[in-house]
Amino acid sequence: MSTERLFDNTEIAFSLKSNSELNRAYLLFKMISYEPLVKVGKSLTNFAINANLPVDSVIRATVFDHFCGGINEKDCLPVIDAMYEKGVSSVLDFSVEGKEVDSFFEAASEKTLEIIKFSQNKEAMPIAVFKPTGFGKPTLYVKKSEGISFTSEEQKQWDRIEERYDMVCKLAKERDVELLIDAEESWMQKAVDDLVSKMMQKYNTEKPIVYNTLQMYRHDRMAFLKEELEHAEANGYFLGYKIVRGAYMEKENERALKKGYPTPICESKAATDDNFNESAKFILDHLDRISLFAGTHNEASSYLILDLMKEKGIAINDNRVWFGQLYGMSDNISFNLAKLGYNVAKYVPFGPVKDVLPYLIRRAEENTSVAGQTGRELMLLSKEKARRRS
Ligand SMILES: Cc1cc2nc3c(=O)[nH]c(=O)nc-3n(C[C@H](O)[C@H](O)[C@H](O)COP(=O)(O)OP(=O)(O)OC[C@H]3O[C@@H](n4cnc5c(N)ncnc54)[C@H](O)[C@@H]3O)c2cc1C
């Protein structure tokens, strides 16, 4: 079957959405397409949360329910099961951000361990994930990345971060659950990369279990990927990469400008697109050693990967190639791919409403451009609304 216009089928894309959910999604994307509203909404929400105003229910009924599976893992089960009936797997994502105390890091690593254990017996959840700043303070990652010496107290904290990584990666291998590690800001990424490479060398001995993330809006990532491959080949272990474009572009550019160093970000959107596509091709060319998790909502890149798979004779359900989208976005890619039998997983964020706000604000901000994702979502939602009316 030709995949040329595969993602245009809105009946399959929104098969899990009732008419009222479809209308709510339409209204939501309409609202967040209006940038001033997102700006005001962000300030008002932050104010209301800081003032302890009871805004949970408003947030829940709008952005939260659209972009999150629930406030805890159990809450997410109906969503996970419903999606799996359509062939779409889930990656439960504990999306609490911005907490910098040891008790939180312990709880987040415990949560990751629990999810790995839970995933082992749940076919719908073959993959787990965690965020580097969920396991330790950003300032420690930055110091380590910059080669600045730790105080003895900091060294102890860093050792504990390493233990947390080791604990979850070890369990992932024992339970045969793939484990993705997200990427955040470039100024702390070197420490993450070093640590994850160490984990891959230790645990990806038979196949990729531990996956690092490559943010392809960074112009240095292709070179990094090639170096990593050389090292893995020389030392006999496997690599796993989630490739994404990257979510922190404004922050990256602003910091580079402020501190007077060249921005690590590609010079244009087109350059990022080329870089992303090149990394996908490179991985598919080396599938015997590297597995791919393509985290993207970009249709052109997704079509390209489908074409490359076909060209190289890679089976549709080859476990070394996964497509990933975020819950609440690009269902047209996820559900149409799954219908044909490709491996697809959606990140399903969860956590207490107030604590997942930074994640939700990022989603709203990312979706303010009508030229981008929101335009696509609105067009698809209207098309499906019209189809159901006819
Ligand atoms: C499953 C999944 C997991 C993810 N995990 C992570 C993660 O661990 N870390 C992370 O940072 N992000 C992550 N993301 C978010 C991702 O990085 C993107 O922000 C988001 O997916 C939008 O990019 P896109 O590939 O869908 O395509 P598009 O919507 O086509 O691309 C938008 C992206 O292009 C880039 N871009 C836009 N304008 C320019 C410009 N002028 N110059 C250069 N580049 C530009 C930016 O990266 C922007 O986000 C994840 C996304 C998914 C779907």
The ligand as an ORCA input file, in Angstrom:
! r2SCAN-3c Opt
* xyz 0 1
  C       7.928     11.352     21.587
  C       8.638     12.683     21.726
  C       9.654     12.817     22.644
  C      10.323     14.051     22.789
  N      11.378     14.167     23.653
  C      12.106     15.317     23.688
  C      13.306     15.424     24.450
  O      13.730     14.484     25.128
  N      13.971     16.614     24.431
  C      13.538     17.686     23.678
  O      14.208     18.732     23.665
  N      12.403     17.605     22.963
  C      11.681     16.455     22.942
  N      10.544     16.388     22.175
  C       9.987     17.625     21.533
  C      10.643     17.871     20.189
  O      11.987     18.219     20.395
  C      10.000     19.017     19.394
  O       9.907     20.166     20.166
  C       8.641     18.765     18.856
  O       8.430     17.420     18.598
  C       8.434     19.559     17.557
  O       9.299     19.096     16.508
  P       8.827     18.120     15.338
  O       9.915     17.171     14.955
  O       7.578     17.503     15.745
  O       8.628     18.996     14.024
  P       8.349     20.460     13.569
  O       7.099     20.953     14.198
  O       8.451     20.423     12.101
  O       9.599     21.290     14.079
  C       9.598     22.248     15.083
  C      10.998     22.252     15.655
  O      11.944     22.674     14.664
  C      12.998     23.389     15.286
  N      13.029     24.773     14.734
  C      11.959     25.607     14.568
  N      12.346     26.798     14.076
  C      13.695     26.719     13.913
  C      14.675     27.649     13.463
  N      14.363     28.882     13.071
  N      15.959     27.249     13.450
  C      16.314     26.009     13.849
  N      15.428     25.073     14.277
  C      14.133     25.423     14.320
  C      12.683     23.400     16.787
  O      13.347     22.301     17.355
  C      11.183     23.186     16.825
  O      10.743     22.592     18.030
  C       9.895     15.168     22.016
  C       8.860     15.007     21.085
  C       8.238     13.797     20.926
  C       7.152     13.684     19.911
*
